[in-house]
Amino acid sequence: MKITLKTSVLRAALLCSAKKDIRYYLQGICISFNHPEIAMVCGTNGHILFAGQCQIDVIEAPEAYGFEIIVPGDVIKGLDKKADVVMLETIDAMPKGHYVMGNTRFQAIDAKFPDISRVIPKIDAFAEQKISYFRPEYLQTANEALAMYYGSKKDKCFPLLTRGDYSGIVHNDQNNALVVVMPMRNDPGHFVGFNSDFMQVQQKAA
């Protein structure tokens, strides 16, 4: 098997993966091959999830489609930063599960990645939006991941849909990538205004 993948998609997924977690497989990214033209790439730390389609170029087809591999995060970190695409290929001389990506040989993480289809909300889930509270760093990461995926400026603010205590999504008005963010439970409180008695107010001279 020899397949090229877009490095921007792989890096976007890695941004949302776990840095340290007892669930070691979350420190990698999952690539699903179910179609000869598009792969699904995702990364999650359990609180934020990136999922995006990735255009692929099949040089040598796999025996069959309908499989996924979990690539260690260090492999993605080691990719050439100037490369737009990278080759993923099997090593025939090695046991099953050994690959080369770019210039790095690695063994895929032997684990079952979470079923992301159960996490991504359906369209009708946002028929009624409700206020949600999120960790600021997760929203920042979500925007950075989508900016990397779409080749946008890093400071772009993507739309956020919320639904109270349920997950929200950061998206780009397209159906090829999104980031799911889990909310924090928080009391909205009661705004009581601001005591402005101690502010210095400058007035124009009469």
N, C-alpha and C positions, 0 to 999 in steps of 0.2 A: 504494500500500500504506500502510495506517495500522494499527498494532498497538500496544497498550499492554503494558508489561512491568513487573514488580515491581522497584523500585529496590533492595530489599534483596538480591535474587538477583544483580543486576549488581555491587553493591559487594562481596558475598561472593567472587565470582569474581575481582574486581580485587585483593583481598588476596593471592591466590595467584599473581598474574601477575608477570612479571619487571619489575624497576625499571630496570635497565640490562642490555642483552644485545645481542650482535651479531645475534641472531635477533630483529629488530625486531618481528616479528609477535607475539612472546610478551609484548610490553609492552601488548598490548590483550587484550580478552576476545572469545571466539567465541560467537556465538549461532546455533544451528541451528534452522531452521523446517521441521519435517517433519510437523506435525500442527496442525489449526486451533484447538486448545485449549491445547496445551502446547509450549513451546520448551525446548531444552536449552542451558544456559549453562555455559561452562567457562573457567577461567583457569589458567595454569601458568607456572612459571619453569624447568621441566625437572627439578626436584627435588621439587616438591609440586604437586598438581593438585586443583582444586576442580571438581566436576561436579554440577550441580543442575537439576532440572526447574523450569520457571517457567510459572505460569499466565498465559495471554495472553488479551486481548480483541481480536478482529479487527474493526476498524471498516470497513476496506476491504481485502479479501483480495488477496494477491499473485497474479500470473499463475498460479503453480503453487508447490506446496510441494516441499521437497527441496533447500533451498539454505542456505547459511550466510554470515554476514558477520562480519568481525573489526572490532570497534569500538575506536578508539584509547583508551588509558587516560585521557588528559586529558579526553575527553568524559564519561566516567563520573565523574571527579573533579569536574566542573563541574555535576553534577546538583543540583537543589534538595534539600538535606539533609532538609527536612520533607516531601517528596513521597513517597507510598507507591508511586505508579505514574508511568511516564513514557511519552510517545508516541514511537514510532519511525515515521517516514514517509519515503517516497521523494520526491525533488524531480523532478518531471516535466520541468522546464525544463532540467535538468542531465543530463550523460551518465550512463549506468548506473553505479551504485556510489556515488552521492551521496545523503546522507540528512540528515534533521533528527532530533535526539533532544533533547527538551525545547526549549531555546532555542538549541541549538548546531547549526550546519551542519557536516558533516564528510564526508570521503571515506573509505570503508571501506578498511582496509589490504589491499593487493593481494598476497596470499600464501596459501599452503595451510597451514592449522592442523594440528598433529599429530593423528593418528588416535587419539583417546582410548579407543576401544573395545579397542585393543590393550594399554592400560595398566591399565585397571580389572580387578582380579582377579575371578574367578568365586567363587561361594560355596564350592565344594569346595577351593579353594586354601588355606582356613584349617581344613581338617579336622584338621591337626596344627599347633599353634602352637609357634613357637620364638622364643627371645629375640632381639630386634633392638635396635640402637642408632640413635637419631635425633638430629639437631641440635635442641636445645631450642627454638630460635626457630621451627623448622618446625612443631613440635607446638603451640606457642602460636598460630601463625598459623592452623593447622587448626582449633583450637578457636574462635578468634575468627570464622573464616569461617562455621562451622556455627551459632554463636550468632547471628550476623547473619542467616543464612538462616532459622532457626527462631524468631527473636525472643526468644531466651533471654538470661539474664544473661551478661555478658561473662566472668565467672569460672567459668562452668560447665565441668566436665571431661567430655568425651564419651568413650565407649568406644574403646579402641585395640586392634586386632587385629594381631598380628605373626607373621612367618614367616621369621625368620633373615635371610639376606642378600637376601631378596626384599622387595618393597614391602609396607608395612603400610597399613591404612586406619583413619581416624577416622570414626565414623558415629554415628547416633542411633536405631538399631534400626528404621530405616525405609528404604525403597528409592527415595526420591526425591532424595537428596543424599548425598554423601560426599566425603572428602578422601583422596587417595592420597599417601603420603609415602615417599620413597626412603630406605633405611637407610644408615648409615655402616658401613664394615668396622672391626671393633674386636675386640680380644682381651678376653674376659671377665675374665682374670686369676684369681688365687687369693687369696681372702680369708684373711688371716692374723690376724684379730682386731684388737684395739686395746690398746696398752700403756697401762693405766690407773694405772701406778705413780705418776705425777706429778699425778694428779687430787686435788683437795682433797675429802675425804670428811667430811661433817658427820654426827656421831652424836649421838643424843639422850643427854643426861646421865643417868646411872644414878639 
